[in-house]
């Protein structure tokens, strides 16, 4: 694998998450037999229901106890397990370029997303990718082939562009383009209209996807540690601003917390996981902690 493609794969992170599993919480639609609950009924794994026998059915699935009670033939049906189809939705807008520490928001998001892609393929599931800003820029259909990891990494290293974010319309578009129920994991700083964003989430939720939101924020955005007069560079078509940050800190943090609360509350109302990721944290610890919590639910 080329070095540029492997920049988001950290062996220490892969070793940490490799001991964990990523399972769908809800019924999903897959392509192969696997470890996740499928909506399609078959004759394997876990009992689901009876259905009346019709000529041509395999008689080995007849429930003879039911026949003994009412002298009618019924077949036992079972839930099949399926492989998971997971979509990684990565914000590649200009604001994701920001970074006050070792990693930009985009690099942090891609490190976690690439680690998840590795884990998903290791457990014989399928992974797809959509990179977006104001519209979907890259749409990589799911595959469970080992070569899919290279395809995901090659897409991620293209990096963020100069465009602004419009997450709401993007989520509505993806709700129509992703036709099989699966697990959707979104990575974004969510610097957009929260009502439009939550409307897009509602559309995906209506499509019965299992959704996880990774809210990726730089530590300076969360803590606002600036003291001296500072020139703040505008991104996503916003102007530069020279100001005394001490006069802004209290009102800035108040608005930020309101924004976060609105997002968390909206996700909770739709039974969607909301995970805050700080770029000054260890991405391996952050990811493995979430996966461990998810396995316990």
N, C-alpha and C positions, 0 to 999 in steps of 0.2 A: 504494500500500500504506500502511495506517495506520502512524503512527510506532510505536505499541505493538507492532505485529506485526513491524516491521523492527528491533527492538532487538537481535535476535540475529544480524543480517546485517551484517557489517563489510566494506566494499568492499575494504579491504586484504587481508583474509583470502581473500575470494572471488577476488581477482586472483592470489594466491599459489597456491591450490589449483586454479584454473581451467586451469593448464598441465599438470595431472596427470590420471591416470585411476584409476578404482576398478574393478578387475576381480575376478570370482569366481575363487577358486583351484580350487574343485571344480565338478563338473557341477551345474548349477542348472536349474530349471524356470521358463521365462518364458512370456510371452504373444505376443511378436512376434519377428521376426528381428532379431538384434543382434550384439553383440561377445563374447558369453560362450557357453561350451560347453553344449549341451543334451543331455539323455538321449534325446531323440527322434530317430530316424533319418529322413533324407530323401535328397535327391539334390542336395546342394550342399555346397560348402566343402571339407571334408577327408575323405579316404577312411577308412572304418571297417571294413567287412566285406563279404563276399559273401552273397547268399541265392539260393536256387534260383528260377528263373523259373516263374511260374504264368500261365495264360492270362488276358489282360487287362492284364498289365504292359506298360509302355512299352518297346518293343524297343531304343530308343536307349541304354538303360542296360545292355544286355547286354555282358558282358566277352567279346569274341571271342577273345582270347588263351586264356582258360580253355576256351572251346568247342573251339579248335584242339587242345588237349591231350587232352581227355577226351570231346569230342562231347556235352557236356551244357550247357544254358543256365543261366548264373548272372548275376544283376544285381549291379552295383556299388552299395553303399550308403555314404552319407557322413554324417558328423556335421553337424547343423545348428547354427548359432550362434543364440543366443537373447538376449533382453533380460534384464537382471538385475532381480530383485525384491529390494529391500533393505528390511529392517525396522529402524527406530530404536527401541530399547527404553530408555526414559528413567525413571530413578528419581525419583519426585516425592514422596518421603517427607519427614518433618520434618527429619531430619538433613542433608538436602541444602540447607537454608536457611543453613547456617553459612558464614561467610566472614570471614576476618581481613584480607583485602586488598580490591582493587577489585571483584572478582567473587565471589559465593557459589559454592559447588560446583554448585548447580543452574544458575546463569547461565553458568558455564563450560561445563558439559555441554551446555546448550542452544545455546551459540554454536558449539561443534564440530558438534553434531548438525544444526543449521540449515545450516551450511556444507556438510556432506555431502549434505543433501537438495538443495541448490542444484546441487552437482556431479553428483549422480545424475540429476537431471532434465535437466541440460545435455547429458549424454551419451545422452539418449533412453531411459533406464531408468526403472523404477518405484520409488517409495518409499512405505512405510507407517510408521505410528507406533503404539507402545503406551506409554502413561504409566502408572506403577504405584506403589503403596506396598505395603500388605499384600495388595492385589488389583489387578487391571487396572482402572484408572479411565477410560482413554481408549483406544479401539481404532479406528484410522483405517486402512481397507483401502488397499492399494497402488494407486497410479495413476501414470501417466506424463504426465498433463496438466499444463501449466504452472501451472494454478490450484491444483495440489496443494501447491505451496510455501506459498501463503496458508493452506491448511487446516492444514498442519504447524505453521506459526508461530502461528496462532490457538490451537492446542491447547497449545503450549509456554508461551505467555504467561499461561495460567491459573495457572501456578506450583505449587509444592509445597504439600501440605496438612499437617494436624496429625497424620497417622497414622504409625505405625512401619513398618519394612520387613520383608517376608517374601519374599525373592527366590526361594527354592527352590520354594514352591508356585506362585508366579507363573510361573516358567519351565516347570513341568510343565503348567500351564494353556495357556500359549502354544504348547507343543509339540503340543498337541491341536488348537488353533484355527488354527495356520498350516499349511495343508495343502500348499503348494507349497515345494519345496526352494529356498532362496535364501540371501542373506547377511544375518546378524543381527548388529547392532552394539549392545552393551549399555553404557549409561552409568550408573554407580552408584558410591557410596563403599564399597559392599560391607560395610557394618557390620551383618553378619548372620552366622548360623551357617555356617561354611565348608563343612561336610559337606552341609547341605541345599542350599546354593548349587551345589556341584559335582554333586550328584545331579540337580538340575534341568538343569544343563549337559549331563550325560550323556544325558538324555532328548532334548534338542535335537540332540545329536551323533548319537544313534541314528536320528533323523529325517533325517540326512544334510545338515544345514544347514552352511554355512560361517559360523563364529562369530568375532567379535572382541570382547574385553572391554576397555573403557576404564575403568580404575579411577581415579575422580576424587577427589583428596584435597586438602584445604587445606594450605597450607605450614605452618601452626601445628600441625596434626595430625601432620605428618611430622617436624617439627623440634623441637616442644615447647619453644619459646624462653622460656617463662614463668619469672620469677625471684622476684617478690614474691608474698606471700600473695594468692591469687586465688579468686574465687567462680566456679566452673564451673557454668553453667546446664545443667540436664538437658534432654535432648530424647528424644522417642519414649518417654515415660512413665518416664524415669529421673529420680531426685531431683537437686536442686542439691547441690553439694559445695564447701565452703569448706576450702581446704587450702594447705599449703606445697608448691608444685610442684617445688621442688628435691629434695625427699625422694622424689618419685614418678618423676622423669624417667627414671632408668636402667631401672626395672622396666617403665614404660610403653613405652619404646622397644623393650625386649626383647620384650614381648608383641606390639607392632605388627609387628615384623620377623617373628616367628613366624607371625602371621596372613598377612602378605604372602607369605611363602615357601610357606605351605600353598596359597594361591590360585594362585601362579605354577606350582607343581609340578603341581597338579591340571589347570590349563589345558594345560601342556606335555604331559602324559600323553595328552590328548585332541586334540593337534595344534590347539589353539585359541590365537590370538594374545592376549597379555596386554599392555596398554599402560598404564603409569602416567602420569596427567596431573596435574601440580601446578598449583594455581590461581594461583600467582605467576609462571607461565610465560606466554609469548605463545601464545595458542591457535592462531594461524595457523602459527607455526613448529612447534609440537607436532604439529598435524595433517598439515602438508605433509611433515614428516620421516617420519612413519609411512607415509604414502602412497608416498613415494619408496622406502622400504625394502620395502614390499609389492610394488611393481612389479619389484624386482630378484630376488625369490624365485621 
